[in-house]
Amino acid sequence: MAAAGAPAEEVEVAKHLFDPNILTLGFARRFATYKRPNLLLHDRQRLLGLLANKQRPVQLIIAGKAHPADEAGQALIREWTNFIRRPDVRPHAIFLSDYDMLLTEHLVQGVDVWINTPRRPWEACGTSGMKVLVNGGINLSELDGWWAEAYTPEIGWALGDGQEHGDDPAWDAVEAGALYDLLEHDVIPEFYARDEQDIPTAWVARMRNSMASLTPRFSADRAVREYTERHYLPGAANYCERAADKGDVGRKMVDWLRMLETEWPAVRFGSSKVETSAGQHVFEVEVHLHKLDPDAARVELYADGVDGGDPVRQEMERVGPATGTSYMYRARVIAARPASDYTARVIPKLNGVAIPLEAARIVWQR
């Protein structure tokens, strides 16, 4: 306000605008339409009713910025600033400009609840929600990004059903109502439910659960450790293996890749059949490998995962002698799913080679 030329008395009042004993909600991030920063504004009067409740008041801190070319994001900021400038709202909410890492550092230390309302599935991660953890802040977030992995009922609050609904305005209205309900019936009452020592015991328990269970999992320490253990060290070991004996393994890999360039286009499927009995599907497929060494290819039975689970990838066994350049392959699977869910495919195979990263080839049965 001082930088904007506000009178000294208004600047002084702003210094004491908020009360540290009142429940403080924070929302701060880049203003983009998919982040739905105006979801809280869907019903302005209901929001004001929550903020201005004399028995259980709430104060709201909003911060963010939009890309210079993002006119829609800038419009969202104007919505908030116009709302906050209302005399009846001004004592309860503030928009902080010049959003940057320093401002965020103060916010994640100061708020009680960190709100995030992206449109699923567009949240890449949501690291700001992780930063409040070590400071005792609690998350109220859409089930997207990291919160879809982290959420359990005893550590915070979840918005949405974990499904994707596109940009349907009707669903936005449903989630806005759910957000108000969460605040009104769960978040605010728990914060103000105090024991004889004026301690919000349920809130403190949730805060402790959040810090204890989430801080070790969602931290830079964990990220660096897992990248090191899962990627950097195995990558260094693979390099040493390929570089040994003046790069002998590396040369063999290059020769294999060149062989694939020449022989892979001729790989194709021939006849196939499937029989179902005794609770099993038995698949048999014929694969024409032309001049490709059978050990240089993996034939597998594939099916998409169910309800977000991992896909089925069962290697098929080569059976019987070759017929010219053709080979028969067989696989059995439990008949819990229709046989039509499964498809045979051929992918390259060589020990020590990352497929499909280093050999992105595949032939599907048609």
C-alpha positions, -999 to 999 in steps of 0.1 A, spaced: 0 0 0 29 23 7 44 16 -27 10 25 -42 10 58 -25 -17 51 2 -19 75 31 2 67 61 -28 59 83 -41 33 59 -7 17 58 -7 15 95 -41 -1 96 -30 -27 71 -2 -37 94 -28 -49 119 -54 -62 95 -53 -98 105 -55 -116 139 -31 -146 144 -57 -163 165 -82 -165 136 -83 -194 112 -62 -184 82 -68 -198 47 -42 -194 20 -44 -197 -18 -13 -186 -37 -1 -197 -72 0 -188 -108 -34 -176 -119 -45 -198 -149 -80 -210 -157 -72 -247 -151 -62 -239 -116 -97 -225 -109 -85 -198 -85 -120 -183 -86 -138 -215 -74 -141 -199 -39 -159 -170 -56 -186 -191 -71 -210 -180 -43 -197 -147 -30 -223 -143 -4 -218 -177 11 -180 -171 11 -185 -138 29 -208 -155 54 -180 -179 63 -154 -152 65 -175 -127 86 -190 -152 110 -186 -134 144 -184 -167 165 -160 -184 141 -143 -159 118 -120 -168 90 -94 -147 72 -83 -154 37 -50 -146 20 -48 -147 -18 -17 -142 -39 -7 -149 -74 2 -136 -108 -8 -143 -144 13 -146 -175 14 -112 -193 -3 -128 -223 -29 -147 -203 -58 -124 -204 -81 -150 -188 -58 -154 -159 -56 -116 -154 -94 -114 -154 -94 -139 -125 -71 -117 -105 -94 -87 -112 -124 -108 -99 -106 -113 -66 -93 -77 -62 -128 -63 -69 -143 -87 -44 -117 -79 -17 -122 -41 -22 -158 -44 -10 -160 -27 24 -178 -58 39 -150 -81 27 -119 -59 33 -115 -68 70 -115 -106 62 -95 -110 30 -64 -96 12 -48 -100 -22 -10 -98 -20 7 -86 -52 42 -93 -65 39 -130 -58 73 -146 -57 93 -173 -38 100 -149 -9 63 -142 -4 54 -178 -7 80 -186 20 61 -164 44 27 -177 33 35 -214 38 48 -206 73 18 -185 82 -14 -201 70 -34 -228 88 -50 -243 57 -35 -244 22 -62 -245 -5 -57 -259 -40 -85 -263 -65 -71 -274 -99 -92 -290 -126 -82 -326 -126 -60 -340 -143 -41 -308 -150 -22 -303 -118 14 -313 -125 24 -318 -89 14 -290 -64 46 -285 -45 34 -255 -26 11 -279 -7 42 -299 3 59 -268 17 32 -261 43 37 -296 58 68 -289 78 52 -257 90 22 -274 104 -2 -262 77 -30 -286 66 -40 -292 30 -75 -289 15 -70 -298 -21 -84 -314 -52 -76 -351 -56 -50 -343 -82 -12 -341 -84 6 -351 -52 -26 -349 -31 -41 -378 -50 -12 -399 -38 -9 -384 -3 -45 -379 10 -60 -398 38 -89 -385 60 -68 -380 91 -43 -356 75 -64 -331 56 -94 -326 34 -100 -337 -2 -121 -320 -29 -136 -339 -58 -142 -376 -65 -108 -384 -81 -124 -385 -116 -120 -363 -146 -149 -341 -156 -134 -318 -182 -143 -281 -180 -180 -287 -173 -193 -256 -155 -219 -277 -137 -192 -298 -121 -173 -267 -111 -205 -256 -93 -207 -290 -76 -172 -287 -64 -176 -251 -53 -205 -262 -31 -185 -291 -17 -157 -267 -9 -180 -244 11 -195 -275 28 -160 -287 38 -151 -253 52 -184 -248 70 -190 -283 85 -154 -297 89 -125 -272 87 -139 -243 106 -156 -262 134 -125 -283 140 -103 -253 143 -126 -236 169 -134 -267 189 -112 -261 220 -106 -279 253 -105 -263 287 -70 -251 279 -82 -235 247 -63 -261 226 -80 -274 194 -71 -310 202 -85 -326 170 -68 -299 149 -35 -305 166 -38 -342 161 -45 -337 124 -15 -313 121 8 -338 138 -5 -367 116 1 -346 85 36 -336 95 47 -370 107 33 -390 78 38 -366 49 69 -346 55 94 -375 51 76 -387 19 71 -354 1 104 -336 4 135 -327 -16 154 -352 5 132 -381 -7 133 -369 -43 171 -366 -44 175 -400 -26 151 -418 -50 165 -403 -81 200 -413 -69 190 -448 -60 167 -456 -88 182 -437 -117 217 -421 -112 235 -450 -96 220 -476 -120 228 -453 -148 264 -450 -137 266 -488 -133 252 -493 -168 277 -469 -182 306 -487 -166 293 -520 -179 290 -507 -215 323 -490 -213 342 -520 -200 367 -538 -223 369 -507 -245 332 -506 -250 326 -542 -260 290 -543 -246 283 -509 -262 295 -521 -296 273 -552 -294 243 -530 -286 250 -508 -316 253 -539 -338 220 -552 -324 203 -519 -331 216 -519 -367 203 -555 -371 168 -543 -359 169 -515 -385 172 -541 -412 152 -570 -400 124 -555 -378 102 -543 -407 97 -579 -418 83 -591 -384 46 -599 -386 19 -621 -370 5 -652 -387 -23 -675 -376 -37 -674 -340 -62 -691 -318 -76 -689 -283 -93 -716 -263 -110 -713 -230 -114 -742 -206 -109 -750 -169 -110 -713 -160 -81 -703 -183 -76 -687 -217 -49 -704 -238 -35 -682 -265 -14 -694 -294 0 -671 -321 23 -676 -350 51 -650 -355 71 -646 -386 105 -633 -376 121 -635 -410 159 -633 -403 155 -619 -368 171 -641 -341 142 -653 -318 163 -643 -288 163 -607 -300 125 -604 -296 100 -608 -268 65 -619 -276 40 -611 -249 3 -610 -242 -9 -576 -233 -41 -562 -217 -48 -527 -204 -50 -523 -166 -83 -522 -148 -94 -492 -128 -61 -475 -131 -41 -506 -123 -9 -518 -141 -13 -534 -175 -9 -571 -179 23 -580 -197 28 -618 -198 57 -632 -218 46 -659 -243 66 -692 -244 80 -703 -277 67 -739 -284 77 -764 -310 103 -762 -337 105 -734 -362 87 -737 -395 110 -718 -418 112 -684 -402 79 -688 -383 76 -696 -346 46 -706 -324 41 -689 -290 17 -698 -262 5 -682 -230 -21 -690 -204 -41 -665 -183 -69 -668 -158 -102 -663 -175 -113 -635 -151 -115 -611 -181 -128 -617 -217 -102 -631 -241 -109 -601 -263 -92 -579 -237 -58 -594 -246 -36 -587 -276 -3 -603 -286 26 -581 -295 64 -583 -303 90 -560 -288 128 -560 -291 148 -578 -264 184 -575 -253 198 -577 -218 209 -543 -205 189 -523 -230 161 -501 -219 129 -509 -239 113 -488 -254 136 -459 -245 165 -472 -266 146 -493 -291 111 -480 -296 97 -507 -318 66 -527 -315 44 -550 -337 8 -556 -326 -13 -585 -336 -42 -573 -358 
